[in-house]
Amino acid sequence: MIKVIIIDDHPIVSDGLKNLLTNRDDMEVMACYDTGQAGLEGISSLRPSVVLLDINLPDISGVEICKQIRKTDTQVGIIALSMHNERAVIKSILQSGANGYVLKNSVGQEIISAIQAILSGQKYLCAKSKDIMYSHQKGDLVEIPHITRREKEILELVGKGLTTGQIATQLFISPHTVESHRKNLIEKFEVTGMSAVVNLATKYGLI
């Protein structure tokens, strides 16, 4: 029996997945959780075969959840579920330890195929995400940049329209330091200005 845990904060999605899997004789949904922390505790206590993981949870990011799972469990299969169809998002979650990636608007059979594939030792990408991974578009990030806590603070303030001087005053740092962080962010995101950095950071859920 394939034992499955669902971690998703959207009841419609969670109920749909549960109905899909409970109709099969070879699968059992052990529990459903709507936060990352509850899901991590459930994985630790229930020891499922597979975790269906929404990567945009209210408390912990999917990337961080995957990393935490992999610190103690290298065997459980993790299938990331998301509405994001960006190459950088897919690559980031797979590098963090997920075995598969399925877009939430995929058909139900893709979920079944993903579970079967990862349990046989394969990586799995749904049809749409596979196309995305192999068709790099101009302007796409290759992977999501890592930003520091300070860079995140500055990004959020830039997004609110604050100037370098205002940011420096609010964070109790020098304008030169703010400008240095801005320069680093522009380089990390491979763009020409902070407005593009803010747009990408928002798009990828970094702020």
N, C-alpha and C positions, 0 to 999 in steps of 0.2 A: 504493500500500500504506500503510495506517494503522499507524504504528509506536507501540507502547505500552510504557510502563514501569510496573511495579507496585511500590508501596512499602507493605508491610504486614507486620507482625511475627507474624501468625497463619498458619502454614503451610497450614492447611485452607482459609482464605479465599484466600490467594495461589494455591494449586494450583487451586482451583475457578475463579478468574478466568482463570488461564492456560488451563485446559481449554476454558472457554467461548469464549475469543477465538481460540485456535489452530484451532478447528473451522471458522473462517470464512476464506474465500479472500481477503478484503480487509483482514485484520488480522494483525499480527505482534507477538508479545510479545518485545521485545528483551532484557529482563532483569527480575529480581525482586529486591528489596532488603528487608531486615528492619529497617533503621534509617534515620532521616532523613538523617544525614550521608552514608551510602553512596548513598542515593537522589539527593541533591543532586549528588554527584560523577558519578553515572551520567547524570543529565540533562545536565550540562555536556559530557560526552564523547560521549554517544550521540545527543543532539539528537532526542528522540522527538516524535511528533505530539501524543500524549496521555499524561498521567500519572494513574494511579489511585492516590489517596493516602489511606491510613488516617490520620485526624487524631489518633489517640492512639498515638503511637509511644513507645518507651522513652527516647529521647534528646532529641528535638526535637518541639515541638508542631506540629500541622498548620498553625496560624495562622502561626507563625514560618517554616515551610518555604515556605508560599505567598509570604510577604513576600520571602524570600531569592530565590526563583525570579524574582519579578517585577522585582527590581532589575536583572536581566540579560536576561530573556527575557519579552517581552510576548505572544509568539505561541503558545507551547505551551499546549495545553488541559489544565486541571487539574480532575479530578472528585474531590471529597472523598467518602470512604467512612466511615461511622460507625454505631455503635449508638445514638448520642445523638439523641433526637427533640425536643430543646428548641429553641424559636425563637431564643433568644439564641446558641446554638452555631451554628446554621445561618447566621444573619445575620453573625456574626463571621467565619466562614471565607469567606463570599462577599465580604465587605468587604476581606478580606486578599488577594484575587486569584483565588480559585477560580471556575471557570466553571459548575460544577454540584455538586449534592449528592445523594447516593444512600444511603439507609439500607441497612445490610448485610443486613437480612432481606428486601430487595426481590427480586423475581424477576430472573433473568438477563437477560431482554429489556430491563429498565430500564437495565442497564449499556450494552447495545448502543444503545438509543435515546439515552442520555446522550452517548455518544461521537459519534454522528451529528449530534446537535443542536448540540453545542458547536463541532464542526468546520464547521458551516454558519453560525456566528456568533451562535448563540442561547445564552441561559442555560438551564440545565436543573435542575429539581427533580423528584425522583421523586414519585409520587402521594401518598405519606404525608407527605413533608416539605412538599409544596405545601399540603396541608390544614393542617399545623401553622403555616406562615407566615401563612396567612390566617384563622386562628382564634385570636386572642390570648386567653389564659386569665388570669383574675385571679390575681395572685401571680407570673406569669411575668416575667422580666427582658426588657426590650426588646433589650438587647445586654449582652454580658459586660463588666463594668467592668474598667478597667485598674488593677491594683494594683502598688504599688512593692515593691521588695525588702524594705524595712523592714515594710511592711504585711503582706507574706506571712509574714515571721518572726513577727510578733505574732499573726497568724491561727493559725499552726501551734501556738504556745504556748497560746493561748486554747483551741484544740481539745484540748490535753493537760490542760486543767483548771487552768492556772496563773492566779493572781490578778494584778491590776495591779501590786502591789508585787513579786511574784516575777518577773514579766516585766521590770520596770524593772531589777531587780538582775541578771538574767541577761544583758540586752542593754546594761547600763551606760548607761542613760538614766534620766531622771526619771519618776516616776509621772505627772506632768502631761503629759509627752510621750506616754506610753503611752495615756492617756485621750484625748488629741487624735487619735491614730491610730485608736483605737476609734470615736470619733465620726465621723471621716471615712469609715471603712469602712461604718458603719451608713447613712450618707447615700448612699454610692456604690451600695450594694445595695438601697436603698429599703425597708429593713425597720426593725423597732423594737428589735432587740436583737442582741447578738453571737452568740447561739446560732443565730439564723437566718442570719447572715452565714457562719458556719462551715459550716452545712448546704449553702448555695448554692455556696460556694467549693469544697467537696468534690464536689458534684454536677457542677460545670462543669470539674473537673480543675485548679483553680487552686492547690490544696494537696494 
